[in-house]
Amino acid sequence: MSGPDPLDVEQVRKDFPALSRLVRNDRPLIYLDSGATSQKPVQVLDAEREFYELHNGAAHRGAHLLSEEGTEIYEGARGKLAAFIGADDREVVFTKSATESINLVAYSLTGSIMPGDEILITESEHHANLVPWQQLAGRTGATLRWFTVLPDGRLDVDPALITDRTKIVALTGQSNVTGVNPPVADITRLAHEAGALVLCDGAQLVPHHPVDVRALDVDFLVFSGHKMLGPLGLGVLYGKYAQLEALPPFLSGGDMIEVVRMEGSTFQPPPARFETGVPPAPLAAGLAAAVDYLTRLGMDNVAAHEESLTAHAIDALLDIPGVRILGPTTTKDRGGAVAFEVDGVHPHDVGQVLDDQGIAVRTGHHCAWPLHRALGVQSSARATFYVYNTHEEVDALAEGVRYAKRFFGV
Protein backbone atom coordinates (compact mmCIF):
# COMPACT_ATOMS: atom_id res chain seq x y z
CA MET A 1 0.00 0.00 0.00
CA SER A 2 1.33 3.41 -0.88
CA GLY A 3 -0.08 6.91 -1.16
CA PRO A 4 -3.65 8.13 -0.68
CA ASP A 5 -6.48 6.11 -2.21
CA PRO A 6 -7.61 7.74 -5.48
CA LEU A 7 -11.25 6.80 -4.74
CA ASP A 8 -13.49 7.96 -1.91
CA VAL A 9 -14.45 4.38 -1.17
CA GLU A 10 -16.59 5.25 1.82
CA GLN A 11 -18.73 7.46 -0.40
CA VAL A 12 -18.76 4.88 -3.21
CA ARG A 13 -20.03 2.18 -0.87
CA LYS A 14 -23.11 4.25 -0.02
CA ASP A 15 -24.30 3.74 -3.61
CA PHE A 16 -24.44 -0.07 -3.28
CA PRO A 17 -27.43 -1.31 -1.26
CA ALA A 18 -26.17 -4.89 -1.09
CA LEU A 19 -23.08 -3.85 0.85
CA SER A 20 -25.22 -2.79 3.83
CA ARG A 21 -26.55 -6.33 4.27
CA LEU A 22 -25.88 -8.52 7.26
CA VAL A 23 -25.37 -12.11 6.12
CA ARG A 24 -24.12 -15.25 7.90
CA ASN A 25 -24.28 -14.96 11.68
CA ASP A 26 -25.32 -11.30 11.34
CA ARG A 27 -21.95 -10.37 9.91
CA PRO A 28 -21.54 -7.53 7.43
CA LEU A 29 -21.19 -8.68 3.83
CA ILE A 30 -17.64 -8.59 2.50
CA TYR A 31 -18.09 -9.13 -1.22
CA LEU A 32 -14.90 -10.34 -2.91
CA ASP A 33 -16.42 -12.00 -5.97
CA SER A 34 -16.76 -9.16 -8.46
CA GLY A 35 -14.88 -11.21 -11.04
CA ALA A 36 -18.01 -13.39 -11.23
CA THR A 37 -20.47 -10.49 -11.13
CA SER A 38 -20.27 -7.02 -9.65
CA GLN A 39 -22.72 -5.40 -7.28
CA LYS A 40 -24.94 -2.67 -8.75
CA PRO A 41 -25.13 0.97 -7.61
CA VAL A 42 -28.47 2.71 -7.13
CA GLN A 43 -27.77 4.79 -10.25
CA VAL A 44 -27.93 1.64 -12.38
CA LEU A 45 -30.98 0.27 -10.58
CA ASP A 46 -32.76 3.61 -10.98
CA ALA A 47 -31.97 3.83 -14.71
CA GLU A 48 -33.41 0.40 -15.42
CA ARG A 49 -36.49 0.99 -13.28
CA GLU A 50 -37.07 4.42 -14.85
CA PHE A 51 -37.12 2.86 -18.30
CA TYR A 52 -39.89 0.48 -17.32
CA GLU A 53 -41.81 3.16 -15.43
CA LEU A 54 -41.66 5.93 -18.04
CA HIS A 55 -40.23 4.80 -21.40
CA ASN A 56 -41.37 1.23 -21.86
CA GLY A 57 -41.74 1.08 -25.61
CA ALA A 58 -40.14 -1.37 -28.04
CA ALA A 59 -37.04 0.30 -29.43
CA HIS A 60 -36.79 0.38 -33.24
CA ARG A 61 -40.36 -0.92 -33.45
CA GLY A 62 -42.75 2.04 -33.67
CA ALA A 63 -43.34 5.71 -34.41
CA HIS A 64 -45.06 6.56 -31.13
CA LEU A 65 -43.34 8.51 -28.35
CA LEU A 66 -42.47 5.62 -26.06
CA SER A 67 -40.90 3.66 -28.90
CA GLU A 68 -38.93 6.75 -29.94
CA GLU A 69 -37.73 7.25 -26.37
CA GLY A 70 -36.77 3.59 -26.10
CA THR A 71 -34.80 3.88 -29.32
CA GLU A 72 -33.02 7.01 -28.12
CA ILE A 73 -32.08 5.35 -24.82
CA TYR A 74 -30.88 2.19 -26.56
CA GLU A 75 -28.80 3.95 -29.18
CA GLY A 76 -27.57 6.46 -26.60
CA ALA A 77 -26.24 3.55 -24.57
CA ARG A 78 -24.44 2.25 -27.65
CA GLY A 79 -22.78 5.64 -28.05
CA LYS A 80 -21.63 5.69 -24.43
CA LEU A 81 -20.18 2.18 -24.70
CA ALA A 82 -18.37 3.12 -27.89
CA ALA A 83 -16.86 6.25 -26.34
CA PHE A 84 -15.87 4.26 -23.24
CA ILE A 85 -13.58 2.00 -25.30
CA GLY A 86 -12.62 4.47 -28.04
CA ALA A 87 -14.75 2.93 -30.78
CA ASP A 88 -17.24 4.18 -33.36
CA ASP A 89 -20.94 3.65 -32.61
CA ARG A 90 -21.29 1.37 -35.65
CA GLU A 91 -18.65 -0.95 -34.17
CA VAL A 92 -20.59 -1.81 -30.98
CA VAL A 93 -22.98 -4.77 -31.05
CA PHE A 94 -25.19 -5.64 -28.09
CA THR A 95 -25.43 -9.35 -27.26
CA LYS A 96 -26.67 -11.15 -24.19
CA SER A 97 -23.17 -11.88 -22.81
CA ALA A 98 -19.46 -11.89 -23.55
CA THR A 99 -19.83 -15.63 -24.15
CA GLU A 100 -22.43 -15.05 -26.85
CA SER A 101 -20.19 -12.39 -28.39
CA ILE A 102 -17.35 -14.90 -28.73
CA ASN A 103 -19.69 -17.52 -30.16
CA LEU A 104 -21.05 -14.98 -32.64
CA VAL A 105 -17.57 -14.39 -34.05
CA ALA A 106 -16.51 -18.05 -33.94
CA TYR A 107 -19.69 -19.27 -35.65
CA SER A 108 -19.71 -16.50 -38.24
CA LEU A 109 -16.12 -17.31 -39.23
CA THR A 110 -17.03 -20.91 -40.09
CA GLY A 111 -17.16 -20.28 -43.83
CA SER A 112 -13.75 -18.61 -43.94
CA ILE A 113 -11.79 -21.30 -42.03
CA MET A 114 -10.51 -24.30 -43.99
CA PRO A 115 -8.77 -27.61 -43.22
CA GLY A 116 -5.12 -26.89 -42.54
CA ASP A 117 -5.82 -23.44 -41.13
CA GLU A 118 -4.86 -22.77 -37.52
CA ILE A 119 -6.66 -21.15 -34.60
CA LEU A 120 -4.38 -19.88 -31.84
CA ILE A 121 -5.55 -19.40 -28.26
CA THR A 122 -3.83 -19.57 -24.84
CA GLU A 123 -3.72 -22.02 -21.99
CA SER A 124 -5.04 -19.35 -19.61
CA GLU A 125 -8.44 -18.87 -21.26
CA HIS A 126 -11.83 -18.98 -19.58
CA HIS A 127 -13.83 -21.84 -21.07
CA ALA A 128 -15.93 -19.24 -22.91
CA ASN A 129 -12.87 -18.34 -24.98
CA LEU A 130 -11.75 -21.94 -25.43
CA VAL A 131 -14.73 -24.16 -26.20
CA PRO A 132 -16.13 -22.04 -29.09
CA TRP A 133 -12.73 -22.28 -30.83
CA GLN A 134 -12.59 -26.03 -30.22
CA GLN A 135 -16.01 -26.22 -31.85
CA LEU A 136 -14.90 -24.06 -34.79
CA ALA A 137 -11.86 -26.29 -35.32
CA GLY A 138 -14.13 -29.35 -35.23
CA ARG A 139 -16.54 -27.88 -37.78
CA THR A 140 -13.86 -26.78 -40.23
CA GLY A 141 -10.97 -29.22 -39.88
CA ALA A 142 -8.69 -26.44 -38.64
CA THR A 143 -5.99 -27.09 -36.04
CA LEU A 144 -6.24 -25.57 -32.57
CA ARG A 145 -2.93 -24.41 -31.09
CA TRP A 146 -2.13 -22.45 -27.95
CA PHE A 147 0.44 -20.44 -26.05
CA THR A 148 1.31 -22.25 -22.80
CA VAL A 149 1.71 -20.59 -19.41
CA LEU A 150 4.86 -20.24 -17.33
CA PRO A 151 4.96 -21.36 -13.67
CA ASP A 152 3.96 -17.86 -12.51
CA GLY A 153 0.91 -17.87 -14.79
CA ARG A 154 2.29 -15.47 -17.40
CA LEU A 155 2.11 -16.47 -21.06
CA ASP A 156 5.03 -18.09 -22.83
CA VAL A 157 4.60 -16.07 -26.01
CA ASP A 158 6.30 -18.10 -28.74
CA PRO A 159 6.13 -16.04 -31.97
CA ALA A 160 6.79 -19.21 -33.97
CA LEU A 161 3.21 -20.31 -33.21
CA ILE A 162 1.90 -17.44 -35.36
CA THR A 163 2.32 -18.45 -39.01
CA ASP A 164 0.70 -17.81 -42.36
CA ARG A 165 -1.68 -20.65 -41.48
CA THR A 166 -2.98 -18.76 -38.43
CA LYS A 167 -6.39 -17.29 -39.19
CA ILE A 168 -7.41 -15.96 -35.78
CA VAL A 169 -5.76 -15.46 -32.40
CA ALA A 170 -8.12 -15.37 -29.39
CA LEU A 171 -6.78 -14.40 -25.99
CA THR A 172 -7.86 -12.92 -22.71
CA GLY A 173 -7.04 -9.35 -21.79
CA GLN A 174 -6.84 -10.36 -18.13
CA SER A 175 -6.92 -13.83 -16.64
CA ASN A 176 -9.80 -14.46 -14.28
CA VAL A 177 -7.52 -16.74 -12.21
CA THR A 178 -4.00 -15.31 -12.17
CA GLY A 179 -4.92 -11.73 -12.97
CA VAL A 180 -2.23 -11.69 -15.66
CA ASN A 181 -2.53 -9.02 -18.36
CA PRO A 182 -0.96 -10.59 -21.46
CA PRO A 183 0.83 -8.36 -23.99
CA VAL A 184 -2.28 -8.08 -26.16
CA ALA A 185 -1.01 -5.23 -28.35
CA ASP A 186 2.29 -7.04 -29.06
CA ILE A 187 0.55 -10.31 -29.92
CA THR A 188 -1.91 -8.41 -32.09
CA ARG A 189 0.95 -6.84 -34.04
CA LEU A 190 2.50 -10.26 -34.67
CA ALA A 191 -0.86 -11.70 -35.71
CA HIS A 192 -1.60 -8.87 -38.12
CA GLU A 193 1.84 -9.21 -39.68
CA ALA A 194 0.89 -12.83 -40.43
CA GLY A 195 -2.53 -11.81 -41.79
CA ALA A 196 -4.50 -13.17 -38.82
CA LEU A 197 -7.44 -11.66 -36.98
CA VAL A 198 -7.39 -11.09 -33.20
CA LEU A 199 -10.20 -11.40 -30.67
CA CYS A 200 -9.63 -10.22 -27.10
CA ASP A 201 -11.79 -11.47 -24.23
CA GLY A 202 -12.12 -8.27 -22.19
CA ALA A 203 -14.60 -9.54 -19.60
CA GLN A 204 -12.02 -9.07 -16.83
CA LEU A 205 -10.20 -6.17 -18.50
CA VAL A 206 -12.76 -3.55 -19.50
CA PRO A 207 -14.36 -3.17 -16.03
CA HIS A 208 -11.03 -2.54 -14.35
CA HIS A 209 -8.65 -0.70 -16.67
CA PRO A 210 -8.80 2.10 -19.23
CA VAL A 211 -9.22 0.44 -22.64
CA ASP A 212 -8.63 2.01 -26.04
CA VAL A 213 -9.44 -0.38 -28.87
CA ARG A 214 -7.49 1.75 -31.34
CA ALA A 215 -4.33 1.39 -29.26
CA LEU A 216 -4.85 -2.36 -28.78
CA ASP A 217 -5.67 -2.65 -32.50
CA VAL A 218 -7.61 -5.91 -31.92
CA ASP A 219 -10.21 -6.82 -34.51
CA PHE A 220 -12.76 -7.89 -31.91
CA LEU A 221 -13.21 -7.21 -28.19
CA VAL A 222 -15.91 -8.75 -26.01
CA PHE A 223 -17.05 -7.92 -22.49
CA SER A 224 -19.97 -8.30 -20.08
CA GLY A 225 -22.16 -5.56 -18.64
CA HIS A 226 -22.79 -7.35 -15.35
CA LYS A 227 -19.09 -7.41 -14.42
CA MET A 228 -18.85 -3.60 -14.76
CA LEU A 229 -21.69 -2.55 -12.42
CA GLY A 230 -24.35 -3.08 -15.10
CA PRO A 231 -27.32 -5.47 -15.34
CA LEU A 232 -27.11 -9.18 -15.98
CA GLY A 233 -28.08 -10.26 -19.47
CA LEU A 234 -26.29 -7.74 -21.68
CA GLY A 235 -22.91 -8.19 -23.34
CA VAL A 236 -20.93 -6.21 -25.87
CA LEU A 237 -19.07 -7.13 -29.03
CA TYR A 238 -16.73 -4.54 -30.47
CA GLY A 239 -15.51 -5.20 -33.98
CA LYS A 240 -13.62 -3.11 -36.48
CA TYR A 241 -16.35 -2.10 -38.89
CA ALA A 242 -14.75 -3.75 -41.91
CA GLN A 243 -14.52 -7.03 -40.00
CA LEU A 244 -18.12 -6.87 -38.80
CA GLU A 245 -19.27 -6.03 -42.30
CA ALA A 246 -17.54 -9.15 -43.64
CA LEU A 247 -19.34 -11.49 -41.21
CA PRO A 248 -22.64 -13.18 -42.07
CA PRO A 249 -25.52 -13.04 -39.55
CA PHE A 250 -25.26 -15.23 -36.46
CA LEU A 251 -28.98 -15.24 -35.61
CA SER A 252 -31.73 -14.14 -37.96
CA GLY A 253 -35.17 -12.58 -37.79
CA GLY A 254 -36.57 -9.36 -36.41
CA ASP A 255 -34.91 -6.04 -37.06
CA MET A 256 -31.70 -7.42 -38.56
CA ILE A 257 -33.39 -7.75 -41.95
CA GLU A 258 -33.25 -5.28 -44.81
CA VAL A 259 -35.74 -6.71 -47.32
CA VAL A 260 -37.76 -9.91 -46.88
CA ARG A 261 -39.45 -11.82 -49.70
CA MET A 262 -40.74 -15.36 -49.71
CA GLU A 263 -37.84 -16.31 -51.97
CA GLY A 264 -35.17 -14.91 -49.63
CA SER A 265 -33.98 -11.99 -47.50
CA THR A 266 -31.22 -9.41 -47.31
CA PHE A 267 -29.72 -8.09 -44.12
CA GLN A 268 -28.90 -4.76 -42.57
CA PRO A 269 -25.34 -3.55 -42.12
CA PRO A 270 -23.68 -3.85 -38.68
CA PRO A 271 -24.49 -3.49 -35.89
CA ALA A 272 -28.18 -4.14 -36.64
CA ARG A 273 -27.25 -7.29 -38.61
CA PHE A 274 -26.31 -9.00 -35.35
CA GLU A 275 -29.14 -7.75 -33.12
CA THR A 276 -32.26 -9.86 -33.57
CA GLY A 277 -35.48 -9.45 -31.64
CA VAL A 278 -36.76 -6.50 -29.63
CA PRO A 279 -33.70 -4.65 -28.28
CA PRO A 280 -33.04 -5.01 -24.52
CA ALA A 281 -33.32 -1.27 -24.00
CA PRO A 282 -33.87 -1.40 -20.21
CA LEU A 283 -30.63 -3.33 -19.81
CA ALA A 284 -28.89 -0.86 -22.10
CA ALA A 285 -30.17 1.99 -19.93
CA GLY A 286 -28.67 0.30 -16.88
CA LEU A 287 -25.36 -0.36 -18.60
CA ALA A 288 -25.19 3.26 -19.80
CA ALA A 289 -25.63 4.36 -16.18
CA ALA A 290 -22.81 2.00 -15.18
CA VAL A 291 -20.55 3.57 -17.81
CA ASP A 292 -21.46 7.02 -16.49
CA TYR A 293 -20.64 5.88 -12.96
CA LEU A 294 -17.24 4.45 -13.91
CA THR A 295 -16.46 7.48 -16.04
CA ARG A 296 -17.14 9.79 -13.09
CA LEU A 297 -14.81 7.74 -10.91
CA GLY A 298 -12.16 7.70 -13.66
CA MET A 299 -10.84 4.40 -14.96
CA ASP A 300 -7.27 5.36 -14.05
CA ASN A 301 -8.47 5.78 -10.46
CA VAL A 302 -10.34 2.49 -10.60
CA ALA A 303 -7.21 0.68 -11.77
CA ALA A 304 -5.01 2.36 -9.14
CA HIS A 305 -7.43 1.49 -6.34
CA GLU A 306 -7.55 -2.14 -7.38
CA GLU A 307 -3.78 -2.34 -7.74
CA SER A 308 -3.42 -1.12 -4.16
CA LEU A 309 -5.90 -3.72 -2.90
CA THR A 310 -4.22 -6.46 -4.93
CA ALA A 311 -0.76 -5.64 -3.60
CA HIS A 312 -2.15 -5.67 -0.07
CA ALA A 313 -3.92 -9.01 -0.61
CA ILE A 314 -0.85 -10.69 -2.11
CA ASP A 315 1.34 -9.56 0.78
CA ALA A 316 -1.24 -10.50 3.41
CA LEU A 317 -1.89 -13.96 1.99
CA LEU A 318 1.77 -14.78 1.40
CA ASP A 319 2.40 -13.93 5.04
CA ILE A 320 0.30 -16.96 5.97
CA PRO A 321 2.30 -20.22 6.07
CA GLY A 322 1.05 -22.80 3.57
CA VAL A 323 -0.70 -20.33 1.24
CA ARG A 324 0.25 -20.30 -2.44
CA ILE A 325 -0.80 -17.57 -4.85
CA LEU A 326 -1.67 -18.75 -8.37
CA GLY A 327 -0.08 -16.15 -10.59
CA PRO A 328 2.46 -13.37 -10.20
CA THR A 329 3.23 -12.09 -6.72
CA THR A 330 3.71 -8.52 -7.92
CA THR A 331 1.19 -6.17 -9.51
CA LYS A 332 3.20 -5.62 -12.69
CA ASP A 333 0.96 -6.38 -15.70
CA ARG A 334 -1.51 -7.92 -13.29
CA GLY A 335 -5.10 -7.20 -12.32
CA GLY A 336 -7.15 -7.75 -9.20
CA ALA A 337 -7.90 -11.48 -9.30
CA VAL A 338 -6.06 -13.26 -6.49
CA ALA A 339 -6.53 -17.03 -6.61
CA PHE A 340 -4.85 -19.08 -3.92
CA GLU A 341 -4.65 -22.49 -2.33
CA VAL A 342 -4.16 -23.37 1.32
CA ASP A 343 -2.02 -26.42 1.99
CA GLY A 344 -4.10 -29.13 3.65
CA VAL A 345 -7.49 -27.40 3.18
CA HIS A 346 -9.70 -27.93 0.13
CA PRO A 347 -10.67 -24.66 -1.59
CA HIS A 348 -14.37 -25.41 -1.08
CA ASP A 349 -13.74 -25.75 2.65
CA VAL A 350 -11.84 -22.47 2.66
CA GLY A 351 -14.76 -20.84 0.90
CA GLN A 352 -17.29 -22.28 3.34
CA VAL A 353 -15.39 -21.04 6.38
CA LEU A 354 -15.01 -17.60 4.82
CA ASP A 355 -18.73 -17.55 3.94
CA ASP A 356 -19.60 -18.26 7.57
CA GLN A 357 -17.73 -15.05 8.35
CA GLY A 358 -19.64 -13.07 5.73
CA ILE A 359 -16.78 -13.13 3.20
CA ALA A 360 -17.89 -14.05 -0.34
CA VAL A 361 -15.16 -15.57 -2.54
CA ARG A 362 -15.27 -17.92 -5.52
CA THR A 363 -14.10 -21.54 -5.24
CA GLY A 364 -13.50 -24.18 -7.90
CA HIS A 365 -11.69 -24.04 -11.23
CA HIS A 366 -13.36 -20.72 -12.17
CA CYS A 367 -14.23 -22.00 -15.66
CA ALA A 368 -10.50 -22.28 -16.38
CA TRP A 369 -9.77 -25.94 -15.88
CA PRO A 370 -6.79 -26.21 -18.28
CA LEU A 371 -5.08 -23.27 -16.58
CA HIS A 372 -5.46 -24.86 -13.16
CA ARG A 373 -4.01 -28.10 -14.49
CA ALA A 374 -1.09 -26.21 -16.03
CA LEU A 375 -0.41 -24.65 -12.62
CA GLY A 376 -0.53 -28.04 -10.92
CA VAL A 377 -3.82 -27.71 -9.03
CA GLN A 378 -7.40 -28.87 -9.54
CA SER A 379 -9.10 -25.85 -7.99
CA SER A 380 -8.53 -22.74 -5.90
CA ALA A 381 -10.20 -20.07 -3.83
CA ARG A 382 -10.33 -16.64 -5.48
CA ALA A 383 -10.84 -13.11 -4.27
CA THR A 384 -11.58 -10.40 -6.84
CA PHE A 385 -11.76 -6.71 -6.01
CA TYR A 386 -13.63 -3.69 -7.30
CA VAL A 387 -14.34 -0.03 -6.65
CA TYR A 388 -16.25 -0.66 -3.41
CA ASN A 389 -13.72 -2.87 -1.64
CA THR A 390 -11.53 -1.65 1.21
CA HIS A 391 -8.20 -2.51 2.76
CA GLU A 392 -10.05 -3.51 5.92
CA GLU A 393 -11.82 -6.17 3.87
CA VAL A 394 -8.47 -7.44 2.63
CA ASP A 395 -7.33 -7.78 6.25
CA ALA A 396 -10.57 -9.64 7.03
CA LEU A 397 -9.87 -12.04 4.16
CA ALA A 398 -6.40 -12.82 5.48
CA GLU A 399 -7.71 -13.32 9.01
CA GLY A 400 -10.44 -15.56 7.63
CA VAL A 401 -7.87 -17.75 5.90
CA ARG A 402 -5.87 -17.97 9.14
CA TYR A 403 -9.05 -19.00 10.94
CA ALA A 404 -9.72 -21.67 8.30
CA LYS A 405 -6.28 -23.14 8.92
CA ARG A 406 -6.96 -23.23 12.65
CA PHE A 407 -10.43 -24.68 12.11
CA PHE A 408 -9.04 -27.59 10.09
CA GLY A 409 -5.97 -27.99 12.28
CA VAL A 410 -3.32 -27.33 9.64
N, C-alpha and C positions, 0 to 999 in steps of 0.2 A: 504494500500500500504506500502510495506517495502522493503528496499534494492534495488540495481540496477536491471534493467530488464535484464533477461538472454538472451534475443533476441535483435538483432539490428533491431528493427521494421522498422525504417526509410529505411534501406537497403532492408529489406524483401519486403516492399510495392512497391519498384521499379520493382519488378518481376511480378506484377499483373496489367495488362493493365486496367482492369475494374475499378480499384480504382482511376484512373486519370479522370474518367468521371465527367462531370457536369450533374446533373439530374434535378429534379423539380426546377423551378425558378432559374436555373443556379447555383444551390448549389452543392458543392462537395458531391459525394456519400459516405455515411457512411453505410457500409454493416454489419448489425448485424443479419444475417439470415444464418449463416454457418451451423447451425443444420439441415436446409433443404437441402442446397447444398453449397459447398464451392466454392470460386472463384479459378481460375486456373492460375498458374504461367507460364511465357513464356517457361520455361523448359519443361513443360508438353505439351503445345501447339506445341512446336518445335518437340518433340519426335513423336507425332501422325502424324504431317504433314510430317516429314522425312520418316516415314514408307510408306506413300502413294506415296511420290515422288521417293523413291529409292528402296524400298524392297517389293513392293506390289505383293506378291505371296501368294497363299493359303497355310497356314501352315498345315503340316501333309498331304499334298495332291499331292506332286510331287517330282521328283528327280532333277529338274532344280534349278539353283542358287537362283532365287528369292524365290521359295518355301522353299529351305533350310534356307535362311536368315530369312524368316517369321517364320519358326519353331524355329530357334535359339532365335529370339526375344521373341516369345510367351513363350517358356519354360524357357528362362532366366528371364522373368517377374515372372513366377511361383516361381522360386528359390528365387528371391528377396522378394516376399510376404511371403514365408515360413520362411526365415531368419528373417524378420521383426517381426514375432509373435512367433518365436522359434519353428517352426514346421519342419517336413520333407517335401521335395518336393512332395512326393506321397500323402500327406495329404491335399493338397490345390487343390480345385476344383473351376474353374471359372464358374460363372453363370451370369445372366444379372442384378441381384440385390440381396441385402440382403433378400428382400421379397421372391424372387424365391428360395434362399438358404433354407429358413425356410420351404417353401412349399415342396421342394425336400425331406427334412428329414421327414416332417409330412406325406406326401403321401407314401413315401417308407416304413414307419413303419406300414402301414395299416394292413399288414398280420400278424404282431406280437403283435397287441393289440386286446384284447378280451373283451366281456361283463364282467363287474365287475372290470376290470382294472381301474386305475386312472391316469389322466394326471394333473400335478400340474403346474400352472402358477402364475402370480402375478397380483394384481389390477393396477399396474403401467405400464403395457405393452402398447407399440405402437400396433395399430390394426394389424400390420403385424405379431406380435408375440402373437396374441390372436385368430384372426379369423381362421387361419389354424388349431389350436388345437381344436377349437369348431367344425370345419368340421371333424377332425379326430375322435373326440368323437361321432359325429353323424353317421359316417360311421361304427364304430366298436361297439357301445353300451357301450363304456367306460364312466366314470364319470369325468367331468372337475371340478377341485377344484383350489383354489387360496389363496395365502397369501394376506391379506388385507394391507392397508397402514394406518399409524398413522397420526394424524393431521398435522405433519410437513412434510409429504410426505415420510418418511422413512418406510421400510417394517416392518410389525409385523411378524417376522419369528417365526412361531409356529412349532416346530419340530414334533409335533403330527400329522401334516398333511402329513408327509412323512412316508409311511407304506410299508409293503410288497406288497401292491396292486399298489403302485406307479410305473409306468413304465418309465415315462420321466418327468423331471422337466425342464421347459423353462422359462428363466427370462432374463431381460435386464441387461447389464453391467453398463449402465448409463441411467437414465430416460431422455427422450427428453423434459420433462416438468419441473420437479423439480431439475434435475441435480443429483439426488441421485445415488451414487454408492453402490448398495447392496453388502452384504458380499458373493460374488459369490463363493469364494473358500470354505467358511464354509458350505454353502448350498450344494455345490457339494460333500463335504465329507459326509454329512448326507445322501444325495441321494445315493451315491455309497455304503454306509453301508447297505442301504435297497435294493440294487440291481437295482437301477434305473439309467437311462441315464440322462445326463444334456446337454441342448443346451443353449448357451448364445448368446443373441442378442447384438453384439458389434458395431452396427452401430454408436452409439454415444460414444463408448469407445475407439475403436482402433485408430481413428484419433487424439485423444487428450491425451492419456496416454501411457506409455510403457506397452506392453502386452506380457506376456510369457504364452503360452498355457500349458506348462508343469507345471508351478506353479499353474495356475488356476485348472488344471486337468479336465476341461470340456471335454465332448465327442465330442461336436460340437460347433463351433463359427462361426457366420456369420457377415459380414460387407459389406459396400458399398464403391466402389472406388470414387464416386463423392463427398462424404462427407470428403475425405482426400486428396483434391487437384487434384484428378484424373478425368478422363472423365466420363460423364454420360453413363450408359448402361452396366457397368461391376461390378459384385459383386463377393464376395468370400465366399466359404464354406470351413472351416477347419473341418476335422474330424479325430479322431484317426483312424489309418489305419485299425485296426481290425473292427471298427464299420462301416467304409465306405465299407469294403469288404463284410460285412454281409447284406448290403442293396441291393435290386434289383434296376434296372434302373428306373429312373423317366421319362425320355423321350427317345425315341429310334430312330435309324437311323443314317446314317453317320458314323463317325469314332469311335463310341462307340462299334462297333461290332468286334467280333473275327473271327467267321466263319459264313457265311450265306448260307443256302440251302433252297430250296423251302419248305421243310418240317419243317424248324425251324432255329433258330440262337443261337449262343452263344456270350457272351459279354466280352469285355476287363476288366481287373482289374481296380480299381480306380487309378488315377482320370479320365482316359479316358472314363470309363463306364458312367459318368454323363455329358459328354461334347459332345453333338450332334451338327452336322452341321459344317460348316467351322469356325474354331476358330477366335474370334474377336481380332486378333493379333495387329491391330492398337491401340485399346483400352488398350490392355495389355502393349504396349509400353508406352502409356501415364501414366498408373498407375505405371509402374516400375519407370518412371521419378519422379512421385510424392513420391514414397517410397524413392528414392535417395534424394529428396529435404528435406523430413522430417528427414531422417537419418542424413543429414548434419547439420540441425538445432539442432538435439538431442531431443528425445521425453521427456526426463526429463526437458529440457528447455521449450519445448512447454507446458507441463503441468504446470510448474511454472509460465510462462507468463499468461496463462489463469486463474490460481488461483488468481493472482494479479488483473487481470481485473474483475473477478467475485466478489472478496471481495469489490473492489471499487464500482461496480454496486449495490451490495446489500446495502452498506452503503448509497450511493447517493439516491437510490430509497426510502429506508426507511426513509430518512430525509424529504420526501415529505408527508405532511398530506394526509391521505386517500388512500395511496398506500399499498397494501398487496402483499407480496412475496409468491408465491406458492412453498413451499419447505423449506428446512433449511435456516436459516439466518446466518450460518457460512459456511466456505469452507471445513470443516471436512467431508471426504468421500462424496465429492460433486464436480461435474463438472461445466462447464461453460454454462449451460442453466439457464437463469433467467426469469421465467414466472411471470407475475404480473397482478393485476387488479387495476383499479383506481375507487374509489367509485364515483358513479354518472355518469361515462362515459363508454359507451360500448367499449369493446376492439377493435372492428372494427373502431370506431371513433378515438380512440387513435392511431391506426395504420395509419389511413388516415392523421391525423394531422402531425404525424411524417414523413410520406412519402412526404408531401408537403415541409418538411424541408430537404429532401434528406436522411432521416434515414430509412433504410429498416429493418423492424422487421416482425415477423410472428404473425398473429392473428387467433383466432379460437380455436378449441379443440386439434389441433396439432396431429390428428389421435390418440388421447388418451382420448376418451370420458369417459370411466368408471373411469379413474383417476380423471378427472375434477369433475365428479359427487361425487366421494368419498371425494374430497376436498371442496365440497359445492359450486362449480361454474359451469357455462355452458361453459365458454370460457375464454381466457386470451390473453394478449399480451406477446410476448416472444422475448427476445434478446439472441442471442447465439454468442459466441466469438471464434476467431481463431488467428492464428499466425500473421496476418496482422492488427489486431485491436489495437487501442491506448487508453490511458487513457483520452486523449482529446475527443475521440469519446464517451467514457462513460459519460463524463461531458455533452456532447451535447445531449445524450439520456435523462439524467435527466432534463436538461433545456427544452427539447422538451416535456416531460411529464408535467412539470410545465406550459408550454405554453398551452397544451391541456386542463388542468384544467381551466386556465383563459379563453380560447376560449369558453368553454362550461359553464362557470360561476359557477363552483363548487369549 
